[in-house]
Amino acid sequence: MTEEEPLKYQSLLAIHARKMQLNKEIQRSEQKIKTTWDSIFHPKADPVPNTPAQRFLSLASSSVGLIDGALLGWKLYKKFIHK
């Protein structure tokens, strides 16, 4: 079956069957696009820490990130302001 050559249907039943087939293909494509879209633009939320150890590690990680940022800011300040 080529794009230039139109299909020749013998009955309304054949047209209806082809229409149903195309509708199913469109629905599958839409579902695949929706799944891909959601995975790209709606990332999964980080799980909430359940145990005290997980909560402590999460807090420690955030604290280390803040300290690291503060040190970087201080170094940049000294480098560019106090030449």
VMD Tcl script that builds the backbone (N, CA, C; Angstrom):
set m [mol new atoms 249]
animate dup $m
set s [atomselect $m all]
$s set {name element resname resid chain x y z} {
  {N N MET 1 A 0.856 -1.172 0.000}
  {CA C MET 1 A 0.000 0.000 0.000}
  {C C MET 1 A 0.899 1.231 0.000}
  {N N THR 2 A 0.741 2.099 -0.970}
  {CA C THR 2 A 1.536 3.319 -1.068}
  {C C THR 2 A 0.662 4.526 -0.788}
  {N N GLU 3 A 1.330 5.652 -0.534}
  {CA C GLU 3 A 0.602 6.886 -0.230}
  {C C GLU 3 A -0.106 7.445 -1.466}
  {N N GLU 4 A 0.461 7.236 -2.643}
  {CA C GLU 4 A -0.126 7.795 -3.853}
  {C C GLU 4 A -1.383 7.047 -4.292}
  {N N GLU 5 A -1.410 5.783 -3.989}
  {CA C GLU 5 A -2.514 4.934 -4.453}
  {C C GLU 5 A -3.566 4.808 -3.346}
  {N N PRO 6 A -4.760 5.347 -3.549}
  {CA C PRO 6 A -5.792 5.245 -2.500}
  {C C PRO 6 A -6.303 3.805 -2.379}
  {N N LEU 7 A -6.739 3.481 -1.155}
  {CA C LEU 7 A -7.307 2.156 -0.925}
  {C C LEU 7 A -8.677 2.052 -1.585}
  {N N LYS 8 A -8.984 0.875 -2.053}
  {CA C LYS 8 A -10.310 0.641 -2.634}
  {C C LYS 8 A -11.060 -0.309 -1.710}
  {N N TYR 9 A -12.128 0.209 -1.137}
  {CA C TYR 9 A -12.928 -0.576 -0.211}
  {C C TYR 9 A -14.105 -1.194 -0.958}
  {N N GLN 10 A -14.464 -2.401 -0.553}
  {CA C GLN 10 A -15.548 -3.122 -1.198}
  {C C GLN 10 A -16.879 -2.944 -0.473}
  {N N SER 11 A -16.812 -2.540 0.818}
  {CA C SER 11 A -18.069 -2.413 1.562}
  {C C SER 11 A -17.906 -1.392 2.685}
  {N N LEU 12 A -19.055 -1.020 3.242}
  {CA C LEU 12 A -19.030 -0.111 4.389}
  {C C LEU 12 A -18.388 -0.777 5.599}
  {N N LEU 13 A -18.523 -2.091 5.701}
  {CA C LEU 13 A -17.919 -2.836 6.807}
  {C C LEU 13 A -16.392 -2.730 6.750}
  {N N ALA 14 A -15.819 -2.805 5.562}
  {CA C ALA 14 A -14.371 -2.669 5.407}
  {C C ALA 14 A -13.915 -1.263 5.784}
  {N N ILE 15 A -14.688 -0.254 5.427}
  {CA C ILE 15 A -14.364 1.127 5.791}
  {C C ILE 15 A -14.423 1.296 7.300}
  {N N HIS 16 A -15.459 0.730 7.912}
  {CA C HIS 16 A -15.612 0.827 9.364}
  {C C HIS 16 A -14.455 0.117 10.075}
  {N N ALA 17 A -14.062 -1.049 9.588}
  {CA C ALA 17 A -12.962 -1.793 10.205}
  {C C ALA 17 A -11.660 -0.990 10.113}
  {N N ARG 18 A -11.405 -0.382 8.968}
  {CA C ARG 18 A -10.200 0.424 8.797}
  {C C ARG 18 A -10.224 1.648 9.721}
  {N N LYS 19 A -11.393 2.251 9.862}
  {CA C LYS 19 A -11.538 3.407 10.741}
  {C C LYS 19 A -11.233 3.010 12.185}
  {N N MET 20 A -11.732 1.874 12.613}
  {CA C MET 20 A -11.488 1.404 13.976}
  {C C MET 20 A -9.995 1.117 14.178}
  {N N GLN 21 A -9.365 0.542 13.174}
  {CA C GLN 21 A -7.938 0.239 13.258}
  {C C GLN 21 A -7.131 1.538 13.398}
  {N N LEU 22 A -7.457 2.524 12.598}
  {CA C LEU 22 A -6.755 3.804 12.669}
  {C C LEU 22 A -6.987 4.500 14.010}
  {N N ASN 23 A -8.205 4.407 14.535}
  {CA C ASN 23 A -8.493 5.006 15.846}
  {C C ASN 23 A -7.644 4.363 16.939}
  {N N LYS 24 A -7.482 3.040 16.896}
  {CA C LYS 24 A -6.650 2.353 17.891}
  {C C LYS 24 A -5.200 2.784 17.771}
  {N N GLU 25 A -4.701 2.932 16.557}
  {CA C GLU 25 A -3.320 3.383 16.353}
  {C C GLU 25 A -3.123 4.802 16.887}
  {N N ILE 26 A -4.094 5.657 16.646}
  {CA C ILE 26 A -4.021 7.041 17.143}
  {C C ILE 26 A -4.026 7.052 18.666}
  {N N GLN 27 A -4.864 6.251 19.288}
  {CA C GLN 27 A -4.934 6.203 20.752}
  {C C GLN 27 A -3.622 5.696 21.335}
  {N N ARG 28 A -3.008 4.673 20.709}
  {CA C ARG 28 A -1.717 4.164 21.178}
  {C C ARG 28 A -0.649 5.247 21.062}
  {N N SER 29 A -0.662 5.977 19.950}
  {CA C SER 29 A 0.317 7.050 19.759}
  {C C SER 29 A 0.118 8.157 20.785}
  {N N GLU 30 A -1.120 8.537 21.030}
  {CA C GLU 30 A -1.402 9.574 22.021}
  {C C GLU 30 A -0.950 9.143 23.413}
  {N N GLN 31 A -1.167 7.884 23.761}
  {CA C GLN 31 A -0.757 7.387 25.068}
  {C C GLN 31 A 0.767 7.396 25.187}
  {N N LYS 32 A 1.448 7.010 24.128}
  {CA C LYS 32 A 2.910 7.011 24.141}
  {C C LYS 32 A 3.444 8.435 24.280}
  {N N ILE 33 A 2.847 9.386 23.569}
  {CA C ILE 33 A 3.264 10.783 23.665}
  {C C ILE 33 A 3.006 11.315 25.072}
  {N N LYS 34 A 1.843 10.983 25.643}
  {CA C LYS 34 A 1.516 11.444 26.992}
  {C C LYS 34 A 2.495 10.893 28.015}
  {N N THR 35 A 2.835 9.617 27.893}
  {CA C THR 35 A 3.775 8.998 28.819}
  {C C THR 35 A 5.146 9.660 28.714}
  {N N THR 36 A 5.595 9.888 27.484}
  {CA C THR 36 A 6.882 10.532 27.282}
  {C C THR 36 A 6.867 11.954 27.824}
  {N N TRP 37 A 5.817 12.694 27.545}
  {CA C TRP 37 A 5.683 14.071 28.024}
  {C C TRP 37 A 5.744 14.119 29.545}
  {N N ASP 38 A 4.975 13.232 30.197}
  {CA C ASP 38 A 4.959 13.218 31.655}
  {C C ASP 38 A 6.320 12.859 32.233}
  {N N SER 39 A 7.020 11.925 31.604}
  {CA C SER 39 A 8.323 11.531 32.138}
  {C C SER 39 A 9.354 12.640 31.969}
  {N N ILE 40 A 9.195 13.487 30.947}
  {CA C ILE 40 A 10.155 14.567 30.722}
  {C C ILE 40 A 9.829 15.782 31.583}
  {N N PHE 41 A 8.585 16.223 31.589}
  {CA C PHE 41 A 8.230 17.490 32.210}
  {C C PHE 41 A 7.616 17.376 33.598}
  {N N HIS 42 A 7.331 16.183 34.056}
  {CA C HIS 42 A 6.789 16.000 35.404}
  {C C HIS 42 A 7.630 14.943 36.120}
  {N N PRO 43 A 8.815 15.321 36.594}
  {CA C PRO 43 A 9.678 14.332 37.237}
  {C C PRO 43 A 9.049 13.804 38.524}
  {N N LYS 44 A 9.432 12.619 38.860}
  {CA C LYS 44 A 8.924 11.998 40.083}
  {C C LYS 44 A 9.429 12.770 41.300}
  {N N ALA 45 A 8.584 12.914 42.285}
  {CA C ALA 45 A 8.959 13.604 43.513}
  {C C ALA 45 A 9.908 12.715 44.314}
  {N N ASP 46 A 10.832 13.364 45.018}
  {CA C ASP 46 A 11.745 12.605 45.859}
  {C C ASP 46 A 10.950 11.946 46.986}
  {N N PRO 47 A 11.301 10.714 47.303}
  {CA C PRO 47 A 10.566 10.052 48.389}
  {C C PRO 47 A 10.871 10.716 49.728}
  {N N VAL 48 A 9.882 10.741 50.587}
  {CA C VAL 48 A 10.026 11.319 51.922}
  {C C VAL 48 A 10.822 10.332 52.772}
  {N N PRO 49 A 11.846 10.811 53.487}
  {CA C PRO 49 A 12.621 9.897 54.333}
  {C C PRO 49 A 11.727 9.269 55.404}
  {N N ASN 50 A 11.832 7.960 55.550}
  {CA C ASN 50 A 10.953 7.252 56.473}
  {C C ASN 50 A 11.588 7.012 57.835}
  {N N THR 51 A 12.861 6.702 57.847}
  {CA C THR 51 A 13.511 6.364 59.116}
  {C C THR 51 A 14.275 7.571 59.643}
  {N N PRO 52 A 14.579 7.575 60.931}
  {CA C PRO 52 A 15.368 8.681 61.489}
  {C C PRO 52 A 16.738 8.810 60.822}
  {N N ALA 53 A 17.346 7.696 60.469}
  {CA C ALA 53 A 18.661 7.747 59.824}
  {C C ALA 53 A 18.558 8.437 58.458}
  {N N GLN 54 A 17.505 8.141 57.701}
  {CA C GLN 54 A 17.322 8.784 56.400}
  {C C GLN 54 A 17.079 10.275 56.557}
  {N N ARG 55 A 16.302 10.649 57.560}
  {CA C ARG 55 A 16.046 12.066 57.809}
  {C C ARG 55 A 17.334 12.786 58.186}
  {N N PHE 56 A 18.158 12.147 59.027}
  {CA C PHE 56 A 19.426 12.742 59.432}
  {C C PHE 56 A 20.355 12.908 58.233}
  {N N LEU 57 A 20.442 11.884 57.382}
  {CA C LEU 57 A 21.300 11.971 56.200}
  {C C LEU 57 A 20.819 13.059 55.249}
  {N N SER 58 A 19.523 13.205 55.101}
  {CA C SER 58 A 18.973 14.254 54.246}
  {C C SER 58 A 19.314 15.629 54.796}
  {N N LEU 59 A 19.185 15.814 56.095}
  {CA C LEU 59 A 19.524 17.073 56.738}
  {C C LEU 59 A 21.015 17.364 56.603}
  {N N ALA 60 A 21.854 16.356 56.812}
  {CA C ALA 60 A 23.303 16.536 56.704}
  {C C ALA 60 A 23.685 16.919 55.279}
  {N N SER 61 A 23.075 16.270 54.305}
  {CA C SER 61 A 23.374 16.579 52.909}
  {C C SER 61 A 22.994 18.017 52.571}
  {N N SER 62 A 21.838 18.459 53.020}
  {CA C SER 62 A 21.415 19.846 52.787}
  {C C SER 62 A 22.354 20.826 53.476}
  {N N SER 63 A 22.766 20.510 54.693}
  {CA C SER 63 A 23.658 21.394 55.447}
  {C C SER 63 A 25.009 21.522 54.761}
  {N N VAL 64 A 25.553 20.409 54.298}
  {CA C VAL 64 A 26.838 20.439 53.609}
  {C C VAL 64 A 26.727 21.267 52.335}
  {N N GLY 65 A 25.612 21.157 51.617}
  {CA C GLY 65 A 25.405 21.961 50.423}
  {C C GLY 65 A 25.375 23.444 50.731}
  {N N LEU 66 A 24.705 23.828 51.824}
  {CA C LEU 66 A 24.664 25.237 52.235}
  {C C LEU 66 A 26.044 25.756 52.612}
  {N N ILE 67 A 26.787 24.958 53.376}
  {CA C ILE 67 A 28.137 25.372 53.779}
  {C C ILE 67 A 29.033 25.515 52.563}
  {N N ASP 68 A 28.947 24.583 51.647}
  {CA C ASP 68 A 29.745 24.640 50.425}
  {C C ASP 68 A 29.423 25.899 49.627}
  {N N GLY 69 A 28.158 26.223 49.495}
  {CA C GLY 69 A 27.753 27.439 48.782}
  {C C GLY 69 A 28.265 28.690 49.471}
  {N N ALA 70 A 28.205 28.717 50.801}
  {CA C ALA 70 A 28.684 29.880 51.553}
  {C C ALA 70 A 30.193 30.043 51.368}
  {N N LEU 71 A 30.936 28.950 51.426}
  {CA C LEU 71 A 32.386 29.034 51.226}
  {C C LEU 71 A 32.725 29.515 49.817}
  {N N LEU 72 A 32.021 29.023 48.823}
  {CA C LEU 72 A 32.258 29.463 47.454}
  {C C LEU 72 A 31.961 30.958 47.320}
  {N N GLY 73 A 30.868 31.405 47.900}
  {CA C GLY 73 A 30.534 32.826 47.867}
  {C C GLY 73 A 31.599 33.676 48.541}
  {N N TRP 74 A 32.102 33.209 49.691}
  {CA C TRP 74 A 33.139 33.958 50.402}
  {C C TRP 74 A 34.429 34.037 49.571}
  {N N LYS 75 A 34.827 32.925 48.962}
  {CA C LYS 75 A 36.033 32.912 48.125}
  {C C LYS 75 A 35.874 33.851 46.933}
  {N N LEU 76 A 34.729 33.840 46.294}
  {CA C LEU 76 A 34.506 34.732 45.157}
  {C C LEU 76 A 34.499 36.192 45.603}
  {N N TYR 77 A 33.905 36.452 46.744}
  {CA C TYR 77 A 33.873 37.812 47.287}
  {C C TYR 77 A 35.287 38.316 47.515}
  {N N LYS 78 A 36.114 37.495 48.175}
  {CA C LYS 78 A 37.495 37.903 48.449}
  {C C LYS 78 A 38.295 38.080 47.173}
  {N N LYS 79 A 38.042 37.240 46.180}
  {CA C LYS 79 A 38.801 37.303 44.941}
  {C C LYS 79 A 38.478 38.574 44.138}
  {N N PHE 80 A 37.218 38.945 44.045}
  {CA C PHE 80 A 36.830 40.056 43.195}
  {C C PHE 80 A 36.741 41.404 43.907}
  {N N ILE 81 A 36.515 41.411 45.199}
  {CA C ILE 81 A 36.358 42.664 45.928}
  {C C ILE 81 A 37.693 43.117 46.527}
  {N N HIS 82 A 38.438 42.218 47.103}
  {CA C HIS 82 A 39.699 42.545 47.775}
  {C C HIS 82 A 40.877 42.165 46.890}
  {N N LYS 83 A 41.070 42.870 45.816}
  {CA C LYS 83 A 42.212 42.563 44.933}
  {C C LYS 83 A 43.469 43.136 45.482}
}
mol reanalyze $m
mol bondsrecalc $m
mol representation Tube
mol addrep $m
